[in-house]
Amino acid sequence: MTTRKDFLIASTAAATLSPVAAKAASPAPKAGSGEIPAFVFDKAAFDAIVARDVKHRFSFASEQLGGGQVCYAMTNVLDACDGALGEKPVSATSAAVLYHGSSLALGFDDRVWNELFAKALPKLAASIRADLGDLKPGDGNPWLHRPTSGDYDASIDTLGRRGAVFFLCNNATTGFARSLATALGMTPAAAYAELTAGLVPNAMLVPAGVWAIHALQEARFTYQQVTL
């Protein structure tokens, strides 16, 4: 199991990773510095998401990719609402917080998976390699577009159409960028720019995943920890 400590140690020792709203923007780093710019959080966009006037507010937190378990959890609760409970269309916001570890990978598009993750994988920490699996350039993000099993569709695209959002921890994204930079011979700033330009639809960066978990609960979201 990858812990936050393992993840960040692996990153610093080598010195890791929208229709919703505007993505959080950061100022450009100083020319030639190669350093990751200070993060500027679009708090208004976050507040607009959590303030949606809906009947249900579900939140899920995930540290590990774990075969996309957080996508299944989000899909199952929405299916329960519009199935057994007969709430069609479902009036819900389902939010996932991806933080600390390799669960962050869910929040990035096919280009990032093909051009960064797959190429860097052999040089990343063993725990991250185990969670991401045997990636090959061209496979892309396996949870982004297609149904995950037969007619059962827990894809990120479909979740987005059902009102789901994904919040990615910027602290962990910065750490992931540093690991990728070392593995691929890039500057941390360049790796971070590639990651943040490749967020999936309905995703945004937040200052810290642990902050987002608490902020969602303060906004009356239920809370389920999916993977550790």
SVG drawing of the C-alpha trace seen along z (x, -y; Angstrom):
<svg xmlns="http://www.w3.org/2000/svg" viewBox="-39 -35 56 42">
<polyline fill="none" stroke="black" stroke-width="0.4" points="0.0,0.0 1.3,-3.4 1.2,-5.9 1.4,-9.6 4.9,-9.5 6.1,-6.9 4.7,-8.9 6.3,-12.2 9.6,-10.6 9.8,-9.0 9.2,-12.4 11.6,-14.5 14.4,-11.9 14.4,-12.1 14.8,-16.0 4.8,-12.8 0.6,-14.1 -13.6,-20.9 -17.1,-21.3 -17.2,-21.8 -15.6,-25.2 -12.5,-27.1 -9.4,-25.1 -7.2,-26.5 -4.6,-28.7 -1.0,-29.3 1.3,-32.2 4.1,-31.5 7.4,-30.6 10.5,-32.7 12.1,-32.3 14.7,-29.4 14.0,-28.5 12.4,-25.2 10.5,-25.5 6.9,-24.8 4.9,-28.1 2.9,-28.9 -0.6,-27.5 -3.5,-29.9 -6.8,-28.4 -10.1,-29.3 -12.1,-29.2 -15.1,-30.7 -15.3,-27.8 -15.0,-25.3 -17.7,-27.1 -20.0,-27.1 -19.7,-23.3 -20.4,-22.5 -23.3,-25.0 -25.3,-23.2 -29.0,-23.0 -29.4,-19.2 -31.1,-16.7 -28.0,-14.5 -24.4,-15.4 -22.1,-12.4 -18.3,-12.5 -15.7,-9.8 -12.0,-9.9 -9.3,-7.7 -5.6,-7.4 -5.0,-4.4 -6.0,-3.7 -7.2,-0.3 -8.7,0.7 -10.8,-2.4 -12.8,-1.6 -13.8,-5.2 -15.5,-5.3 -17.5,-2.1 -18.5,-3.6 -19.7,-6.8 -21.6,-4.9 -23.2,-2.5 -24.7,-5.2 -26.1,-7.1 -27.5,-3.8 -29.2,-3.2 -30.9,-6.6 -32.3,-6.3 -32.9,-2.5 -34.3,-1.2 -35.3,-4.7 -36.8,-5.8 -35.2,-9.2 -35.0,-10.1 -33.2,-12.2 -31.0,-11.9 -30.6,-15.2 -27.1,-14.7 -23.6,-15.9 -21.1,-13.1 -17.6,-14.3 -14.3,-12.3 -11.2,-13.6 -8.0,-12.1 -5.2,-12.7 -1.8,-11.5 -1.1,-8.6 -1.6,-7.1 -5.4,-7.7 -4.4,-11.0 -3.9,-9.2 -7.6,-8.9 -7.8,-12.7 -5.6,-13.0 -6.4,-12.5 -5.1,-10.0 -2.3,-12.2 -0.8,-12.3 -1.2,-8.6 0.5,-7.9 3.2,-10.5 4.1,-10.7 2.9,-7.8 3.6,-5.0 7.1,-6.3 8.1,-7.1 6.6,-4.0 9.8,-1.9 11.6,-4.6 8.8,-5.4 8.5,-3.9 7.6,-0.2 4.3,-0.9 3.2,-3.3 4.2,-0.9 2.2,1.9 -0.9,-0.3 -0.7,-1.7 -0.1,1.7 1.5,2.6 1.0,-0.6 1.9,-1.0 1.8,-4.2 -1.4,-4.3 -3.6,-2.6 -4.6,-6.0 -6.6,-6.4 -8.6,-3.1 -11.4,-4.7 -12.0,-7.8 -14.2,-6.9 -15.3,-3.3 -17.6,-1.1 -15.5,0.7 -17.3,4.0 -20.0,5.0 -23.0,2.7 -21.9,1.5 -20.5,-2.0 -18.5,-3.5 -16.4,-5.6 -15.3,-9.1 -17.0,-10.6 -20.4,-9.1 -19.9,-10.0 -19.4,-13.6 -22.6,-13.6 -24.3,-12.4 -23.0,-15.4 -19.8,-13.9 -16.7,-16.0 -13.1,-15.1 -10.9,-17.2 -7.2,-16.6 -4.8,-17.4 -2.3,-20.0 0.3,-19.0 0.3,-15.4 0.2,-16.6 3.4,-18.7 5.1,-15.7 4.1,-13.5 5.4,-16.2 8.8,-16.1 9.0,-12.3 7.9,-12.4 10.5,-15.2 13.3,-13.0 12.2,-9.9 11.7,-11.8 14.5,-14.3 12.2,-17.3 12.1,-20.3 9.5,-20.0 7.7,-23.1 7.4,-21.4 6.1,-18.2 3.6,-20.1 2.4,-22.1 1.8,-18.9 -0.2,-17.4 -2.3,-20.5 -3.0,-20.9 -4.3,-17.3 -7.0,-17.3 -10.1,-15.2 -13.4,-17.0 -15.1,-17.8 -11.9,-17.9 -10.1,-20.7 -7.1,-21.1 -7.6,-22.0 -4.9,-23.2 -4.9,-20.0 -6.9,-16.8 -7.4,-16.7 -8.7,-20.3 -11.2,-19.3 -12.5,-16.4 -13.3,-18.6 -14.7,-21.4 -17.1,-19.0 -18.3,-17.8 -18.8,-21.4 -21.0,-21.8 -23.2,-18.8 -21.6,-16.1 -21.6,-12.6 -18.2,-11.0 -16.8,-7.6 -13.1,-6.6 -12.8,-4.2 -9.1,-3.2 -6.2,-3.8"/>
</svg>
